Every structure is written in C-alpha cells, then in structure tokens.
C-alpha cells in the first residue's frame, strides 16, 4: 500500500481516535495523535472522558473490526471483560 501523504493528525486518544490512528498507519509516513489529557500509566478513568465511567457495550462486529486494527484493543488487555480468556 503506498502512502497518501507525509503526516496524519488524529485528535483524541479515546477508542475512536486510536482506531482511526490504527487505520491510518501504512497510508501515512507519520500518524500523530493529540490528546488534551495526560494519559495514565495504567488502566484508569480519564478526567476528559466522563463517559468512561458508564457501562459500555461493543457488538461482535465492532469487536472484530477493532481486533483487526489493534489486536489488544478489546478483552482483558483493555480492561474489559472477554469470554476468550475463559
């Protein structure tokens, strides 16, 4: 796959931003993710993402799409419950 341009800019390091960045890798020489919050060293809630404390659900097709882009995006590696580890 050839690159389209030198640099891509993604705003936000949430699930959407990280998935977008992963999808852009290989099409750009550099992918930059801007995030206003400092990112924690471990799994934790972020002040700039109040919805992170709400119950979240991911449909199977969404999980499969995320796994194709980011193999550790779902399941225990991301702090979510997964039936694959049982």
N, C-alpha and C positions, 0 to 999 in steps of 0.2 A: 504494500500500500504506500503510495507516495504522500509526502507531507503537503498540506494545503498552504501553510504559511509558517512563519517562524514561531509565533507565540500565541497561545490561547489564554484568556483570562476568565476564571470562574469565580463568582462572588458567592461566598458562603461555603463552609466546610461541614454542612449537615449531610444527611443521606443523599439529598438531591444533588448538591454540589459535588460531593465525592463521586457519585455515579456519573455525573456529567464529565468530570475531570477524567475518570477512567475511560469513558467512551472517546475522549479526545486524544488520549495517548496513542501515538502511532500516526496521527494525522498532523501533528504539530511537533516542531523541534523541542518546544518547552510548553508545559502546562503549569500555570500559576494559579493557586487557589488563595484568595483573600478572605480572611475571617476576622471580624472585629473583636471577638472574644479570644482570650488566651486559651489554648487547648489543654485540658488536664493530662497529666502523665498516665492516668489510669482511667478506667471507665467511670464516669461520673456525670451528673447533670450539669448543663451549662447555663449560666445566667441569661444569655441571649437567646435561649431556646426554651421558653417556658412550657411549650407543648411536649417537651421531652419527658416530663413527669406524668403525662397522661398515658393511659393504656393505648398501645399501638398494635395494629394488626397488619400483616403482609400476606396477600393472597399468593397462592402457589406460583402462578406465572410471574409475579413480581419478584418472588424469592429466586426463581430460576434465572431471571434476567440479571438480578444483582450478582448472583453467584458467577454468572458468565463474565461479568465485568470485574468483580472483586471477589475472588474465591473465599475470603474470610469475612465478607460483609454481613452475613447472617449467621444465625446459630450462636453457639456458646462464645465464639471469638468476639462477637459484637455485644455480648452481654444479654442476649435474648435466649429464650427457651427454644430448643430444637429437638425434634424426635430422632434425629440422626445419631445423636450420641448415646441413645439407649441400647 
